[in-house]
Amino acid sequence: MPKRTELVRRIRRLADAHGCTAVILRQGKHDIWECAGFRFPIPRHRVIADGTARTILGKLEAHLERVAQGENS
């Protein structure tokens, strides 16, 4: 299970690799982040479950690939 800080680091690296920036929009029980028009929650736990981390990174990467290919979705 990755630490939350490692997940955030990986999200920022992924965003940088695609030429965009990941930012926090709102903080609460879950932080709401946005990157290239894609909003996603990140739990405020110190350790994030593997499945949750994989899902967040996978969906973000898929969105960034669609943006890079010029799709609007």
CNS distance restraints for C-alpha pairs under 8 A (distance, minus, plus):
assign (resid   1 and name CA) (resid  47 and name CA) 6.34 0.50 0.50
assign (resid   1 and name CA) (resid  48 and name CA) 5.97 0.50 0.50
assign (resid   1 and name CA) (resid  49 and name CA) 5.36 0.50 0.50
assign (resid   1 and name CA) (resid  50 and name CA) 5.04 0.50 0.50
assign (resid   2 and name CA) (resid   6 and name CA) 6.22 0.50 0.50
assign (resid   2 and name CA) (resid   7 and name CA) 6.54 0.50 0.50
assign (resid   2 and name CA) (resid  47 and name CA) 5.86 0.50 0.50
assign (resid   2 and name CA) (resid  48 and name CA) 5.75 0.50 0.50
assign (resid   2 and name CA) (resid  49 and name CA) 7.14 0.50 0.50
assign (resid   2 and name CA) (resid  50 and name CA) 6.76 0.50 0.50
assign (resid   2 and name CA) (resid  53 and name CA) 7.60 0.50 0.50
assign (resid   3 and name CA) (resid   7 and name CA) 6.50 0.50 0.50
assign (resid   3 and name CA) (resid  46 and name CA) 5.70 0.50 0.50
assign (resid   3 and name CA) (resid  47 and name CA) 4.32 0.50 0.50
assign (resid   3 and name CA) (resid  48 and name CA) 5.96 0.50 0.50
assign (resid   4 and name CA) (resid   8 and name CA) 6.25 0.50 0.50
assign (resid   4 and name CA) (resid  44 and name CA) 7.56 0.50 0.50
assign (resid   4 and name CA) (resid  45 and name CA) 6.77 0.50 0.50
assign (resid   4 and name CA) (resid  46 and name CA) 5.31 0.50 0.50
assign (resid   4 and name CA) (resid  47 and name CA) 5.48 0.50 0.50
assign (resid   4 and name CA) (resid  48 and name CA) 5.88 0.50 0.50
assign (resid   5 and name CA) (resid   9 and name CA) 6.14 0.50 0.50
assign (resid   5 and name CA) (resid  46 and name CA) 7.81 0.50 0.50
assign (resid   6 and name CA) (resid  10 and name CA) 6.17 0.50 0.50
assign (resid   7 and name CA) (resid  11 and name CA) 6.19 0.50 0.50
assign (resid   7 and name CA) (resid  48 and name CA) 7.98 0.50 0.50
assign (resid   7 and name CA) (resid  53 and name CA) 6.76 0.50 0.50
assign (resid   8 and name CA) (resid  12 and name CA) 6.18 0.50 0.50
assign (resid   9 and name CA) (resid  13 and name CA) 6.20 0.50 0.50
assign (resid  10 and name CA) (resid  14 and name CA) 6.10 0.50 0.50
assign (resid  11 and name CA) (resid  15 and name CA) 6.16 0.50 0.50
assign (resid  11 and name CA) (resid  22 and name CA) 7.23 0.50 0.50
assign (resid  11 and name CA) (resid  57 and name CA) 6.79 0.50 0.50
assign (resid  12 and name CA) (resid  16 and name CA) 6.06 0.50 0.50
assign (resid  12 and name CA) (resid  21 and name CA) 6.96 0.50 0.50
assign (resid  12 and name CA) (resid  22 and name CA) 5.94 0.50 0.50
assign (resid  13 and name CA) (resid  17 and name CA) 6.10 0.50 0.50
assign (resid  14 and name CA) (resid  18 and name CA) 6.55 0.50 0.50
assign (resid  14 and name CA) (resid  61 and name CA) 7.30 0.50 0.50
assign (resid  15 and name CA) (resid  19 and name CA) 6.27 0.50 0.50
assign (resid  15 and name CA) (resid  20 and name CA) 5.15 0.50 0.50
assign (resid  15 and name CA) (resid  21 and name CA) 5.55 0.50 0.50
assign (resid  15 and name CA) (resid  22 and name CA) 6.17 0.50 0.50
assign (resid  15 and name CA) (resid  35 and name CA) 7.02 0.50 0.50
assign (resid  15 and name CA) (resid  64 and name CA) 7.89 0.50 0.50
assign (resid  16 and name CA) (resid  20 and name CA) 5.55 0.50 0.50
assign (resid  16 and name CA) (resid  21 and name CA) 6.31 0.50 0.50
assign (resid  18 and name CA) (resid  64 and name CA) 6.81 0.50 0.50
assign (resid  18 and name CA) (resid  68 and name CA) 7.63 0.50 0.50
assign (resid  20 and name CA) (resid  35 and name CA) 6.79 0.50 0.50
assign (resid  20 and name CA) (resid  36 and name CA) 6.39 0.50 0.50
assign (resid  21 and name CA) (resid  35 and name CA) 5.91 0.50 0.50
assign (resid  21 and name CA) (resid  36 and name CA) 7.41 0.50 0.50
assign (resid  22 and name CA) (resid  33 and name CA) 6.65 0.50 0.50
assign (resid  22 and name CA) (resid  34 and name CA) 5.62 0.50 0.50
assign (resid  22 and name CA) (resid  35 and name CA) 4.50 0.50 0.50
assign (resid  22 and name CA) (resid  36 and name CA) 7.74 0.50 0.50
assign (resid  23 and name CA) (resid  33 and name CA) 5.48 0.50 0.50
assign (resid  23 and name CA) (resid  34 and name CA) 5.52 0.50 0.50
assign (resid  23 and name CA) (resid  35 and name CA) 6.64 0.50 0.50
assign (resid  24 and name CA) (resid  31 and name CA) 6.71 0.50 0.50
assign (resid  24 and name CA) (resid  32 and name CA) 5.87 0.50 0.50
assign (resid  24 and name CA) (resid  33 and name CA) 4.38 0.50 0.50
assign (resid  24 and name CA) (resid  34 and name CA) 6.50 0.50 0.50
assign (resid  25 and name CA) (resid  31 and name CA) 7.50 0.50 0.50
assign (resid  25 and name CA) (resid  32 and name CA) 5.50 0.50 0.50
assign (resid  25 and name CA) (resid  33 and name CA) 5.48 0.50 0.50
assign (resid  25 and name CA) (resid  34 and name CA) 6.73 0.50 0.50
assign (resid  26 and name CA) (resid  31 and name CA) 5.70 0.50 0.50
assign (resid  26 and name CA) (resid  32 and name CA) 5.15 0.50 0.50
assign (resid  26 and name CA) (resid  33 and name CA) 7.28 0.50 0.50
assign (resid  27 and name CA) (resid  31 and name CA) 4.40 0.50 0.50
assign (resid  27 and name CA) (resid  32 and name CA) 6.43 0.50 0.50
assign (resid  28 and name CA) (resid  44 and name CA) 7.78 0.50 0.50
assign (resid  29 and name CA) (resid  43 and name CA) 6.57 0.50 0.50
assign (resid  29 and name CA) (resid  44 and name CA) 5.94 0.50 0.50
assign (resid  30 and name CA) (resid  41 and name CA) 5.73 0.50 0.50
assign (resid  30 and name CA) (resid  42 and name CA) 5.35 0.50 0.50
assign (resid  30 and name CA) (resid  43 and name CA) 4.38 0.50 0.50
assign (resid  30 and name CA) (resid  44 and name CA) 5.44 0.50 0.50
assign (resid  31 and name CA) (resid  41 and name CA) 5.52 0.50 0.50
assign (resid  31 and name CA) (resid  42 and name CA) 5.22 0.50 0.50
assign (resid  31 and name CA) (resid  43 and name CA) 6.36 0.50 0.50
assign (resid  31 and name CA) (resid  44 and name CA) 6.73 0.50 0.50
assign (resid  32 and name CA) (resid  39 and name CA) 6.69 0.50 0.50
assign (resid  32 and name CA) (resid  40 and name CA) 5.70 0.50 0.50
assign (resid  32 and name CA) (resid  41 and name CA) 4.52 0.50 0.50
assign (resid  32 and name CA) (resid  42 and name CA) 6.45 0.50 0.50
assign (resid  33 and name CA) (resid  39 and name CA) 5.52 0.50 0.50
assign (resid  33 and name CA) (resid  40 and name CA) 5.38 0.50 0.50
assign (resid  33 and name CA) (resid  41 and name CA) 6.12 0.50 0.50
assign (resid  33 and name CA) (resid  42 and name CA) 7.35 0.50 0.50
assign (resid  34 and name CA) (resid  38 and name CA) 5.35 0.50 0.50
assign (resid  34 and name CA) (resid  39 and name CA) 4.31 0.50 0.50
assign (resid  34 and name CA) (resid  40 and name CA) 6.41 0.50 0.50
assign (resid  35 and name CA) (resid  39 and name CA) 6.63 0.50 0.50
assign (resid  35 and name CA) (resid  60 and name CA) 7.97 0.50 0.50
assign (resid  36 and name CA) (resid  64 and name CA) 7.16 0.50 0.50
assign (resid  36 and name CA) (resid  67 and name CA) 7.74 0.50 0.50
assign (resid  38 and name CA) (resid  60 and name CA) 7.28 0.50 0.50
assign (resid  38 and name CA) (resid  63 and name CA) 7.10 0.50 0.50
assign (resid  40 and name CA) (resid  56 and name CA) 7.33 0.50 0.50
assign (resid  42 and name CA) (resid  56 and name CA) 7.97 0.50 0.50
assign (resid  43 and name CA) (resid  48 and name CA) 7.28 0.50 0.50
assign (resid  48 and name CA) (resid  52 and name CA) 6.68 0.50 0.50
assign (resid  48 and name CA) (resid  53 and name CA) 6.40 0.50 0.50
assign (resid  49 and name CA) (resid  53 and name CA) 6.31 0.50 0.50
assign (resid  50 and name CA) (resid  54 and name CA) 6.11 0.50 0.50
assign (resid  51 and name CA) (resid  55 and name CA) 6.07 0.50 0.50
assign (resid  52 and name CA) (resid  56 and name CA) 6.21 0.50 0.50
assign (resid  53 and name CA) (resid  57 and name CA) 6.16 0.50 0.50
assign (resid  54 and name CA) (resid  58 and name CA) 5.79 0.50 0.50
assign (resid  55 and name CA) (resid  59 and name CA) 6.00 0.50 0.50
assign (resid  56 and name CA) (resid  60 and name CA) 6.11 0.50 0.50
assign (resid  57 and name CA) (resid  61 and name CA) 5.95 0.50 0.50
assign (resid  58 and name CA) (resid  62 and name CA) 6.10 0.50 0.50
assign (resid  59 and name CA) (resid  63 and name CA) 6.16 0.50 0.50
assign (resid  60 and name CA) (resid  64 and name CA) 6.15 0.50 0.50
assign (resid  61 and name CA) (resid  65 and name CA) 6.13 0.50 0.50
assign (resid  62 and name CA) (resid  66 and name CA) 6.31 0.50 0.50
assign (resid  63 and name CA) (resid  67 and name CA) 6.22 0.50 0.50
assign (resid  63 and name CA) (resid  73 and name CA) 7.64 0.50 0.50
assign (resid  64 and name CA) (resid  68 and name CA) 6.09 0.50 0.50
assign (resid  65 and name CA) (resid  69 and name CA) 6.23 0.50 0.50
assign (resid  66 and name CA) (resid  70 and name CA) 6.33 0.50 0.50
assign (resid  66 and name CA) (resid  71 and name CA) 5.34 0.50 0.50
assign (resid  66 and name CA) (resid  72 and name CA) 7.53 0.50 0.50
assign (resid  66 and name CA) (resid  73 and name CA) 7.12 0.50 0.50
assign (resid  67 and name CA) (resid  71 and name CA) 5.49 0.50 0.50
assign (resid  67 and name CA) (resid  72 and name CA) 6.70 0.50 0.50
assign (resid  67 and name CA) (resid  73 and name CA) 7.67 0.50 0.50
